[in-house]
Structures are given as structure tokens and as C-alpha cells.
């Protein structure tokens, strides 16, 4: 089951638990296949908008090259839409639509005033020079500047993009609308980016894990962790978990995997990974096959890389007692059912990895106020939001007698539905 089908399934189950009117339920979700990409489908409060644009730029060698860019907006009942811009050669429309929907539910679970969006350009950033990337980003911004905005749709970095990309978007957008630092988040600090943004998703994973373990009378200290993925999220999660006394016994990335049952030396591993562009060859542990990382013996498994990695083929082999979903949609619904029967507790992605969008919200707030926070304030506010979010999810679980994933989706759909009704958009 792909990400879109899984997202739709979770939404429909949550809406039934809430007893939503079928007309309102339909207005909250529109499957991508029911609309043409160029058409604006407007149902009640929601406009699922696909804007597809052609971006033609001169390459460094003087030739012209065209790329397809797009932006999908899913919901704005609770506030401006929010979501990343990715540069990748194989952008999958169903996945992007699912991620736009997930942003709607994620921001609602986090209780921040945003809706959901997503977008990107079909290109391979590794094959483009810095000047070509800048030209492409500026042309794309020219095409969508009337679609995004501080109080309309606020993009952020995603796969293949970063602070520099956001800086170019900010500058190009400002040519049309005046200096508008709050139009994007994930910017460089010098242009209004927030302190603590780099570590935000990983730090949010730590706070979410603390809340989950505390609920079961445990703490991070002394628990054995396996982390699949050692990019920004996975590496920060490993570092912060290690600092709190957690024992990271295995990690993996695209280059390989390494294991040490006594606990990996995370500072040394971080240094090695930076110098060698991956964990492969690290001498502080034994090399293992990356495919086996998910079934290593541990207390807490943290998938922090790709979606769909936990599926019916490997779910029965997983030994972890807890799974904290740092990646988007790492667990298929079939695996969900298998793990539930085994008694494995899963902390769902729409809550567990919401630290990044929460600190993006903090950045947006700082830009609007024109008053920047110190890093300690960012950390304290993030802890507060993550802790309150877990309490809200648990309360919904008790009310509807459901697991954490369905509790999180039910909480999110309930908040969006309430905003829809209050704004008079349900009819």
C-alpha cells in the first residue's frame, strides 16, 4: 500500500471514529486521481490545488533546459498552508499529495496554526551547478509567487533543497512583494532563520521518545536504540539520545550499517560520517548488512530514512518494543497490524517527527514579530509543544479506545473538522 492509500485509509478510519457527516468527510479529503492536475477542485473549506509550471533556464554551457515544477495545497482551515519544496528527478505525484495531506494532519496534531502543502521540481540537483540551481529556483519562484505568501502558503526545505534554496526564494519573492522573511522557513540565520532549526526534527524525536517512555515508566537513559538513517534527522536524534544516556547500538545510512552491542561512540561516528560521507568503515563497531538494521535486537527502533521500510515481509522479525517514526510513513498498514498483535507500540510519524514543522512555526512567528529568540527558548518551547502533543494524543486514545496512530489521526481530523465547521465551510 503506497503512502497516499495509507494516508487515505487512516483518515477514513479516524473520521468514522469521530462520526463525521459523510458530506463533511468528503470535503476533508480528495484523492489525487479524482482531479486533473491543472484543475482547481473546490469542496467546502478545502481547495486541493495543483499548480504545474514549466521552468526553462539557460545552462552554464549556453543551452536551454526545461524542468517541471509544481505546488500542491491541501488545506487552509486552521491557517496558512505549510510544506516543503523538494528537488528530485523522480517526483511521485501520489506521494507528494500524501505528504501534503500528512502536513495538514501533522500541523493539527502539533496544534500549530497551519494547513498542509507540498511541492517541488523534477530535477537532479547533483547534476546542476550552484548558478543553475539558483536560476531554476528563481524562475520557479516567479511562476508561483502569487500562490505562496506569509499568510497563504509558507514553503520550507525538503529533499534536495536547503537554507540556500530558501534564501533564493525569499529574495525573488521579495522583488514582487517587498521584503518578506516569513514567506519561507528553514532560511539561513543571517536572513531570519531560527536558531535550533537544524536539530529541530531530531530534537522533537527525542522529546517524543521521552514522553512515550515516561508513559511506560521508563526513561531514555539505559534504553538500547537502533536508528535507521543517519542524515539530518537520524544523526541529530542519535546525538541527543546519546547525550541523555541512551545506548545507540546500531545505525545505518545509504553507505552501510554498523553495530556495537555495548553502544556506539556517537561523537566519533558523527566525525567519521562527516569525513567519509557515511557510516561505512567506522571502526567503533562491526559492519552489518543495512537490510538487517530494522530487525536488530533493541528496545527502541527509530526509522529515520525512507517510507515503507517496515512491511509485512519484515514486521514479524522486528524485536523492538517501541518504534518511533522519525521518517514519513515508514510503516505500512499491513505491518501495523502485525506489530500491534506482537504488542509493539508505535509512535506515529504525524506526531513523532513534527519537531521540524513546529520550529518552522517558531521561525515564522519570529519573522512576523521582528523579534528573534535565543536557542534555549526554542528548545524549551519545542519541549512544551511535543509534551502537550503527546498528552493530547493519549487523551484521544482513551476517548476512542484506539492505538497511538489512530489517536493522532483522530485528534488531527477532529481539529480540522472543528475549524471547518466554525468557519462555516461545512455546507
Backbone torsions as a table, in degrees:
resi	resn	phi	psi	omega
1	UNK	NA	125.8	-177.5
2	UNK	-79.0	176.3	-173.5
3	UNK	-62.6	-38.9	-179.1
4	UNK	-65.8	-46.2	179.8
5	UNK	-61.8	-41.1	-180.0
6	UNK	-65.8	-41.4	179.0
7	UNK	-63.8	-45.2	178.2
8	UNK	-60.3	-41.8	-179.7
9	UNK	-62.0	-47.3	-179.7
10	UNK	-64.3	-38.6	177.9
11	UNK	-61.8	-47.1	-176.7
12	UNK	-64.9	-38.7	176.6
13	UNK	-63.4	-42.6	-179.8
14	UNK	-65.4	-41.6	-178.0
15	UNK	-67.0	-30.7	176.5
16	UNK	-71.4	-39.0	176.5
17	UNK	-59.5	-36.1	-179.3
18	UNK	-81.3	-14.3	-178.9
19	UNK	69.5	37.8	-179.3
20	UNK	-66.5	144.6	171.9
21	UNK	-59.6	138.7	-174.1
22	UNK	-60.5	-33.1	178.9
23	UNK	-67.6	-40.6	177.8
24	UNK	-68.0	-38.6	179.4
25	UNK	-60.6	-42.5	179.5
26	UNK	-63.9	-35.1	-178.4
27	UNK	-71.2	-18.0	-178.2
28	UNK	-87.2	-10.7	-175.9
29	UNK	-152.8	128.6	175.5
30	UNK	-126.3	113.3	177.3
31	UNK	-60.3	141.0	-177.3
32	UNK	-56.7	-38.4	-173.4
33	UNK	-69.2	-11.9	-178.6
34	UNK	-85.8	-6.3	-179.1
35	UNK	-128.5	155.8	171.1
36	UNK	-82.5	146.4	-174.3
37	UNK	-59.0	-32.2	-175.7
38	UNK	-88.7	-1.0	-174.0
39	UNK	-98.8	143.0	173.3
40	UNK	-91.7	114.1	178.9
41	UNK	-97.3	114.5	-174.6
42	UNK	-115.9	114.8	177.2
43	UNK	-129.7	111.7	177.3
44	UNK	54.2	-121.5	-175.0
45	UNK	-80.2	-16.8	-168.7
46	UNK	-103.4	134.7	169.7
47	UNK	-120.8	105.8	175.1
48	UNK	-84.6	98.8	-171.2
49	UNK	-107.0	126.1	171.1
50	UNK	-108.8	120.0	171.7
51	UNK	-112.5	117.1	-179.7
52	UNK	-112.2	128.9	-175.1
53	UNK	-131.7	150.1	174.9
54	UNK	-96.5	127.7	-179.0
55	UNK	-115.7	107.3	180.0
56	UNK	-106.0	128.8	-178.1
57	UNK	-133.1	153.6	170.8
58	UNK	-79.2	129.6	175.3
59	UNK	-77.2	169.3	-179.7
60	UNK	-62.3	-25.1	-179.4
61	UNK	-88.3	4.3	177.2
62	UNK	95.2	-12.3	178.3
63	UNK	-79.0	160.8	177.6
64	UNK	-100.0	142.3	179.3
65	UNK	-137.3	135.8	179.4
66	UNK	-108.0	141.9	177.7
67	UNK	-131.8	153.9	178.3
68	UNK	-102.2	125.0	176.6
69	UNK	-116.2	158.4	-178.7
70	UNK	-155.1	162.3	172.7
71	UNK	-143.1	127.3	176.3
72	UNK	-114.0	131.0	179.3
73	UNK	-115.2	125.4	-172.9
74	UNK	-100.1	-42.3	-172.5
75	UNK	-159.3	143.9	175.3
76	UNK	-137.5	26.4	-178.8
77	UNK	-64.7	-36.9	-174.8
78	UNK	-101.2	-1.5	179.6
79	UNK	152.5	-173.4	179.9
80	UNK	-56.8	148.4	178.7
81	UNK	-74.3	150.7	-172.8
82	UNK	-141.0	134.6	177.3
83	UNK	174.1	159.7	-172.8
84	UNK	-77.4	164.9	171.3
85	UNK	-118.5	121.5	-178.1
86	UNK	-113.1	143.9	173.5
87	UNK	-111.4	112.2	-176.9
88	UNK	-155.6	141.4	-176.4
89	UNK	-69.1	-23.8	-177.6
90	UNK	-121.8	71.2	178.4
91	UNK	-78.0	122.6	-177.9
92	UNK	-97.7	118.3	-176.0
93	UNK	-58.2	-41.0	-180.0
94	UNK	-62.9	-43.1	-179.2
95	UNK	-65.0	-43.0	-179.4
96	UNK	-64.9	-40.3	176.5
97	UNK	-61.7	-42.8	178.6
98	UNK	-62.3	-41.0	-179.4
99	UNK	-67.9	-34.3	175.6
100	UNK	-63.9	-42.7	177.0
101	UNK	-64.3	-43.9	179.9
102	UNK	-59.8	-34.1	176.9
103	UNK	-64.5	-37.0	175.9
104	UNK	-58.7	-48.0	-176.7
105	UNK	-74.2	-35.4	-178.7
106	UNK	-65.2	-45.6	-179.8
107	UNK	-67.1	-30.4	177.7
108	UNK	-71.2	-41.7	176.7
109	UNK	-62.0	-42.2	179.6
110	UNK	-71.0	-13.2	179.8
111	UNK	62.0	42.7	172.8
112	UNK	-111.7	148.7	-169.3
113	UNK	-80.8	67.2	179.1
114	UNK	-134.1	163.6	166.4
115	UNK	-111.9	-158.1	-174.0
116	UNK	-121.2	143.5	175.9
117	UNK	-155.1	169.5	176.7
118	UNK	-164.2	161.3	178.2
119	UNK	-176.5	-173.1	179.3
120	UNK	163.9	-170.3	178.8
121	UNK	-132.5	136.2	177.3
122	UNK	-78.4	90.4	180.0
123	UNK	-154.4	165.4	174.2
124	UNK	-107.8	102.1	-175.8
125	UNK	-60.8	-24.2	179.9
126	UNK	-68.4	-21.8	-178.5
127	UNK	-95.3	0.7	-178.5
128	UNK	-111.3	142.8	175.7
129	UNK	-75.2	168.2	178.2
130	UNK	-59.3	-43.4	-179.6
131	UNK	-66.5	-36.1	177.5
132	UNK	-68.1	-40.4	176.9
133	UNK	-62.5	-40.1	178.9
134	UNK	-64.2	-45.8	179.9
135	UNK	-62.1	-41.8	-180.0
136	UNK	-63.7	-44.4	-179.5
137	UNK	-63.6	-41.2	-179.6
138	UNK	-67.9	-40.4	177.4
139	UNK	-64.9	-42.8	178.1
140	UNK	-59.7	-43.8	179.8
141	UNK	-63.7	-39.0	176.8
142	UNK	-59.5	-33.8	-177.2
143	UNK	-78.3	-26.7	-174.9
144	UNK	-117.7	8.9	-174.7
145	UNK	-61.6	-26.6	178.9
146	UNK	-81.9	-8.0	-179.1
147	UNK	-97.1	-32.2	-179.8
148	UNK	-97.1	169.6	179.0
149	UNK	167.8	160.0	-176.6
150	UNK	-54.9	-36.9	-178.5
151	UNK	-115.2	20.1	-178.2
152	UNK	-123.8	-59.5	-176.0
153	UNK	-156.4	120.6	-172.4
154	UNK	-115.6	100.6	-180.0
155	UNK	-69.5	168.4	179.1
156	UNK	-151.7	169.5	177.6
157	UNK	-68.9	155.1	175.8
158	UNK	-148.8	-159.8	-179.1
159	UNK	-55.2	125.3	176.7
160	UNK	82.6	0.8	177.0
161	UNK	-127.8	170.1	-178.0
162	UNK	-164.7	-164.2	-177.9
163	UNK	-55.5	-39.1	-180.0
164	UNK	-63.4	-40.8	177.6
165	UNK	-59.6	-44.2	179.9
166	UNK	-64.5	-34.9	178.5
167	UNK	-63.6	-42.1	178.2
168	UNK	-64.5	-42.2	179.1
169	UNK	-62.4	-45.9	178.5
170	UNK	-56.7	-47.3	-176.9
171	UNK	-65.1	-44.1	-178.5
172	UNK	-68.5	-41.7	178.3
173	UNK	-61.5	-39.6	-177.7
174	UNK	-65.7	-23.1	176.1
175	UNK	-65.1	-28.7	-179.8
176	UNK	-93.4	-32.7	-168.8
177	UNK	-123.5	5.9	-174.1
178	UNK	82.4	164.4	-175.5
179	UNK	-57.7	119.6	-172.8
180	UNK	-136.9	75.7	-175.3
181	UNK	-62.0	-25.9	-177.2
182	UNK	-81.1	3.8	-178.9
183	UNK	-73.9	-24.3	175.4
184	UNK	-136.2	156.8	172.9
185	UNK	-120.4	170.9	-174.8
186	UNK	78.5	24.8	-178.8
187	UNK	-80.0	165.9	169.9
188	UNK	-61.2	148.9	-180.0
189	UNK	-55.1	-38.4	-177.2
190	UNK	-65.8	-16.9	179.4
191	UNK	-112.5	21.4	176.3
192	UNK	101.9	10.1	174.7
193	UNK	-67.6	158.8	-176.6
194	UNK	-93.0	139.3	169.0
195	UNK	-60.8	144.6	178.6
196	UNK	83.8	1.5	-177.1
197	UNK	-71.5	-38.8	-178.4
198	UNK	-57.7	-41.3	-175.9
199	UNK	-90.0	-1.0	-166.1
200	UNK	-58.4	-49.4	-177.1
201	UNK	-66.6	-44.0	177.5
202	UNK	-63.3	-40.0	178.2
203	UNK	-67.6	-37.7	175.7
204	UNK	-61.8	-38.8	176.2
205	UNK	-60.4	-42.6	177.3
206	UNK	-60.1	-49.4	-178.0
207	UNK	-64.0	-38.4	178.0
208	UNK	-65.6	-41.6	178.6
209	UNK	-64.1	-42.2	177.1
210	UNK	-58.3	-45.5	-179.3
211	UNK	-62.6	-42.2	179.9
212	UNK	-65.0	-47.9	-177.9
213	UNK	-67.0	-38.1	177.5
214	UNK	-61.0	-35.0	178.3
215	UNK	-62.1	-26.7	-178.5
216	UNK	-107.3	20.2	175.4
217	UNK	71.3	23.9	-179.4
218	UNK	-122.4	170.9	174.0
219	UNK	-132.9	167.8	178.8
220	UNK	-61.9	-39.5	-178.4
221	UNK	-59.2	127.5	177.3
222	UNK	90.4	-14.5	178.4
223	UNK	-79.4	148.4	178.6
224	UNK	-96.2	126.6	-175.6
225	UNK	-116.3	141.7	169.1
226	UNK	-119.9	129.3	-177.2
227	UNK	-120.6	116.5	178.0
228	UNK	-95.1	112.0	-175.2
229	UNK	108.2	123.7	-177.1
230	UNK	-128.2	38.4	173.1
231	UNK	-84.2	-150.0	-177.4
232	UNK	-57.2	-50.6	-175.7
233	UNK	-69.0	-50.7	-177.0
234	UNK	-63.8	-40.2	-178.6
235	UNK	-69.6	-40.8	177.1
236	UNK	-66.5	-41.0	178.0
237	UNK	-60.6	-44.6	179.7
238	UNK	-61.2	-46.0	-179.2
239	UNK	-61.7	-47.0	-176.0
240	UNK	-71.6	-37.5	176.6
241	UNK	-63.9	-43.0	178.6
242	UNK	-62.1	-40.6	178.9
243	UNK	-64.4	-26.6	179.1
244	UNK	-89.3	5.2	176.6
245	UNK	96.9	1.7	176.1
246	UNK	-72.2	149.4	-178.8
247	UNK	-105.0	106.6	178.3
248	UNK	-84.9	109.0	-172.3
249	UNK	-95.6	-16.1	179.3
250	UNK	-159.5	142.8	174.5
251	UNK	-141.0	160.7	176.6
252	UNK	-145.9	158.6	169.1
253	UNK	-148.4	-165.9	-175.1
254	UNK	-69.2	-16.0	-178.3
255	UNK	-89.3	-23.1	-177.1
256	UNK	161.1	-163.2	-178.4
257	UNK	-146.8	152.3	-178.4
258	UNK	-140.7	146.6	-174.3
259	UNK	-137.1	142.2	172.1
260	UNK	-148.8	110.0	-174.8
261	UNK	-63.6	-19.4	177.9
262	UNK	-87.3	-6.2	-178.9
263	UNK	108.4	129.2	179.1
264	UNK	-76.3	146.5	173.4
265	UNK	-80.4	96.2	-171.9
266	UNK	-64.6	-43.7	177.0
267	UNK	-57.2	-40.8	178.3
268	UNK	-67.9	-38.4	179.5
269	UNK	-66.5	-39.9	177.4
270	UNK	-61.4	-42.8	178.4
271	UNK	-63.2	-45.4	179.1
272	UNK	-61.4	-45.1	-177.6
273	UNK	-62.7	-38.1	179.1
274	UNK	-68.8	-41.5	-177.0
275	UNK	-73.9	-35.0	-174.6
276	UNK	-109.5	6.4	178.7
277	UNK	56.7	42.1	177.3
278	UNK	156.1	169.6	-176.9
279	UNK	-85.8	-13.0	-179.0
280	UNK	-57.8	134.4	177.6
281	UNK	89.3	2.5	178.9
282	UNK	-68.2	128.4	-173.7
283	UNK	-88.6	-0.9	-179.6
284	UNK	-87.8	14.6	179.4
285	UNK	-167.5	177.1	-179.7
286	UNK	-94.4	136.1	176.8
287	UNK	-70.1	139.8	175.8
288	UNK	-132.6	165.4	178.9
289	UNK	-73.0	132.2	-178.0
290	UNK	-55.4	-31.5	-178.9
291	UNK	-67.2	-19.5	-177.7
292	UNK	-90.1	-3.7	-173.6
293	UNK	-61.0	-35.3	-176.1
294	UNK	-71.8	-20.9	-176.3
295	UNK	-108.2	12.8	175.2
296	UNK	-68.2	149.3	-179.5
297	UNK	-70.0	125.7	-180.0
298	UNK	-164.8	172.3	174.7
299	UNK	-90.1	-41.6	-176.1
300	UNK	-128.7	124.1	176.1
301	UNK	-101.8	129.6	-179.7
302	UNK	-120.1	93.3	172.6
303	UNK	-74.4	117.5	-174.0
304	UNK	-129.7	32.6	-177.5
305	UNK	-129.3	-104.1	-172.2
306	UNK	-92.6	164.9	174.6
307	UNK	-82.3	157.2	173.9
308	UNK	70.2	17.7	-176.1
309	UNK	-78.7	-25.6	176.0
310	UNK	-100.5	113.4	-174.0
311	UNK	-138.3	-175.4	-175.0
312	UNK	-67.1	-20.0	179.1
313	UNK	-72.3	-32.9	-176.3
314	UNK	-117.2	-4.6	-174.7
315	UNK	-59.9	-39.6	-178.5
316	UNK	-66.6	-21.8	-177.4
317	UNK	-89.6	-9.0	-177.1
318	UNK	-70.0	131.4	-175.3
319	UNK	-103.9	-10.5	-177.3
320	UNK	-65.1	148.5	175.1
321	UNK	-86.3	-29.4	180.0
322	UNK	-130.3	144.7	173.3
323	UNK	-124.4	124.6	178.1
324	UNK	-111.0	112.2	-172.0
325	UNK	-82.4	91.5	178.0
326	UNK	-80.7	-22.1	176.1
327	UNK	-91.8	167.3	174.3
328	UNK	-82.9	125.2	175.1
329	UNK	52.1	52.4	178.8
330	UNK	-78.2	-17.3	-174.7
331	UNK	-115.0	121.5	176.2
332	UNK	-72.1	153.4	179.3
333	UNK	-57.2	-35.7	178.5
334	UNK	-63.4	-41.8	177.8
335	UNK	-66.8	-35.7	176.8
336	UNK	-53.2	-47.5	-177.8
337	UNK	-66.0	-41.3	179.5
338	UNK	-63.3	-46.8	-177.8
339	UNK	-67.4	-34.6	177.9
340	UNK	-62.4	-41.7	179.0
341	UNK	-66.4	-29.4	178.2
342	UNK	-79.7	-10.0	-179.6
343	UNK	86.6	13.6	177.7
344	UNK	-77.2	133.5	-179.4
345	UNK	-98.1	124.7	-176.4
346	UNK	-111.0	126.0	173.5
347	UNK	-93.8	112.9	-167.7
348	UNK	-72.4	154.8	-176.0
349	UNK	-59.2	-37.8	-174.3
350	UNK	-67.5	-13.5	169.7
351	UNK	-105.8	-49.6	-169.0
352	UNK	-61.7	-35.6	-177.8
353	UNK	-106.9	24.8	-178.1
354	UNK	-83.4	1.0	179.1
355	UNK	-61.6	-35.6	-179.1
356	UNK	-64.6	-48.8	-178.8
357	UNK	-71.0	-27.2	177.7
358	UNK	-66.7	-44.5	177.9
359	UNK	-72.5	-27.1	170.9
360	UNK	-61.2	-40.2	175.2
361	UNK	-60.9	-42.9	177.3
362	UNK	-59.6	-40.5	179.1
363	UNK	-63.0	-44.2	178.9
364	UNK	-59.9	-44.8	179.0
365	UNK	-61.7	-45.4	179.6
366	UNK	-61.2	-41.1	179.9
367	UNK	-65.6	-41.4	179.7
368	UNK	-66.5	-41.0	179.8
369	UNK	-75.4	-23.7	-173.9
370	UNK	68.0	30.8	-178.3
371	UNK	-139.6	114.2	-172.9
372	UNK	-91.2	147.7	-178.2
373	UNK	-96.5	155.7	169.8
374	UNK	-82.3	167.2	-173.4
375	UNK	-65.7	-32.9	-179.8
376	UNK	-63.8	-39.2	177.8
377	UNK	-65.1	-41.0	178.2
378	UNK	-59.8	-45.6	179.8
379	UNK	-62.1	-45.9	-177.3
380	UNK	-65.3	-41.2	179.1
381	UNK	-67.2	-38.5	178.4
382	UNK	-64.2	-43.9	177.5
383	UNK	-57.8	-42.2	-179.3
384	UNK	-61.6	-46.9	-178.8
385	UNK	-66.0	-42.3	-179.2
386	UNK	-67.6	-39.7	179.3
387	UNK	-66.4	-46.6	178.8
388	UNK	-64.4	-36.5	178.4
389	UNK	-60.9	-42.8	179.1
390	UNK	-64.3	-41.8	178.5
391	UNK	-60.7	-41.9	179.8
392	UNK	-65.1	-41.0	178.6
393	UNK	-63.8	-45.8	-179.9
394	UNK	-61.4	-38.4	178.8
395	UNK	-63.1	-40.6	177.9
396	UNK	-67.4	-36.0	176.6
397	UNK	-61.6	-42.5	179.6
398	UNK	-66.0	-41.4	-178.1
399	UNK	-63.7	-42.1	-173.6
400	UNK	-107.3	5.3	177.9
401	UNK	50.7	58.4	-177.1
402	UNK	-135.1	173.0	179.3
403	UNK	-80.2	177.7	-174.4
404	UNK	-64.4	-37.5	-179.4
405	UNK	-63.8	-47.8	-178.8
406	UNK	-70.6	-30.4	175.4
407	UNK	-63.8	-41.2	-180.0
408	UNK	-67.7	-45.5	178.4
409	UNK	-63.9	-40.3	-179.5
410	UNK	-64.7	-42.0	176.3
411	UNK	-59.3	-46.2	-177.6
412	UNK	-64.8	-50.1	-178.7
413	UNK	-62.5	-38.0	178.8
414	UNK	-61.1	-44.2	-179.4
415	UNK	-67.1	-41.3	178.5
416	UNK	-67.6	-41.1	179.3
417	UNK	-63.2	-41.2	178.6
418	UNK	-62.4	-44.3	178.6
419	UNK	-62.5	-37.6	178.9
420	UNK	-61.9	-47.9	-178.6
421	UNK	-66.6	-44.2	-178.3
422	UNK	-63.0	-31.4	179.6
423	UNK	-84.7	-2.5	176.5
424	UNK	77.9	25.6	-175.5
425	UNK	-99.5	4.3	-172.2
426	UNK	-81.9	-15.8	-174.4
427	UNK	-87.3	NA	NA
